[in-house]
Amino acid sequence: MKARNALIPFLALGAALSAPLVFAQDAATAPTQDAAPAAQEAAATPANPQDADAMAAATQAAPATPATPAEPAKKITWSDLDGDKDGKLSKTETASIESLNKVFDDADADKDGALTPDEYKAYLAKSGNGAADKQG
């Protein structure tokens, strides 16, 4: 009886630690619809009565954890894009930001192939985008 009582915390810990692995399955490893009811029935029915006690204890001992929200996207600054740190952005440096790359030629007022912060702010003000004072 003592040995069985000592086994319960370990079974509960094992169930708690293996729970994330169950949810990490992808479509390639998920059972088909035909196999799912048989697999669920086999998993729900323990092989012997002692396992039923352990299964009940593990279920009670492992509370559900709420899903964590996704981290907000990191805000990219002008200096993050300015690879050569000259204060201006080239067409190559803006390639990773599709929306900026599309308007690069229009925003480059002096057509020198480099976009300055002032040129970009002027472009935003001219195009009616209220974010002109937020860039920098």
N, C-alpha and C positions, 0 to 999 in steps of 0.2 A: 504494500500500500504506500509506503514511504517513497519507494522508487518511482511509482507512478505519479505521485504528487510532485516529486522533484523534476520529472520529465515535462510536466505541463508548461512551466515558464519557458523552457527551451523550444517547445513546439510553438508556443505563442510568438516567441522572438523569430523563429524561422518563418512563420506565416507572415509576420509583419515585414520582414526583410525581403521576402520573395514577392510581395504584392506589387511593387513597381515593375518587376520583370513580367508579370502577367499583363500589365497594361502597355508594355513596350512592344508588344507583338505588332507586326505589320501584316498587310494583306497576304503576303506570300506564305507566312507561317500560321495564319489563322485557319482554324478548321472549317471545312465546307459546311454548308447548311445541313446536309444529310448526316454528317458525323457529329454535329454540335449537340443534338439532344442526347445521344448515347454518351458523349464525353461528359456532359453536364450531369447525367444520372450517375455515371461512374464516380465522378468527383464528389457528388453529394452523398453517396452511400459509402460509409467507411467499411473496411474489411472486417473489423471486429468491434465489439461494443466498447472496448477500452479506447479505441481511436475516436469513437463518437464523443466521449467525454473530453478528450484532448482537443477535438475539432471545435466543440462548443466553447471551451475555455479560450482557444486562440481567436475565435470570432469576437468574443467579448473583450479580449485584451487588446485588440488591434483597432483603435478608433479610426474612422475615416479622416483623412487629411484633406482640407479644402484645396482646390487648385489655386496656384499662385498666378497672379496676372502677369502678362508678358511685360518685360521691361520696356519703357518708352525708348524710342529711337534716339540715338545721340544726336544732338544738334551740331551740325557741321558749320564751322566758322570760316571766314575768309582766310585766316592764317592756316587752317587745316588744309585748305585746297592749294595754297600758295607754296608749292614744293621748293622753289628756289629762293623763297623769302625775299623777293624783290618788291613786294607790296602790290604787285599786279598779277593778274591771272592770264595765262595763255590759253589758247583753245585746247591744248593737250591737258592742262591742269583742270579744266572744267569738264573733261570727258566723262568723269564718274557721276556727274550731276546732269541727267538728261535734259531737264527743264532749262537749266542755265546754258547748257551747250547749244540748245535750239535757238536761244535769243542772243547768243554771244555776238554775232555779226551786227545785229541791230543795236545792241547796247554799246558796242565799241564805237563811240562817237567819232574819234579821230582816225579810225580805220588803220591803226598801227599794229594790230594783231595782239594787243594787250588790253585787258579790261581793268581799269582802276576802280577803286571803291566809289569815287565821285561819279565816274561814268555810269556805273551800275545804279547808284542812287538816283541819278538824273533819269535813267531809263525807266526805273520803277515809278518815279513821280510822273513822267510823261505818259506811261501806259496806264496810269490810274490805279496802280497797286499800292494799297495803303501800308505795305510792309517796308517802304523805303527808309523810314527812320529806324527800323529794327535791324537792318543789315549792318555788318561792320565787323 
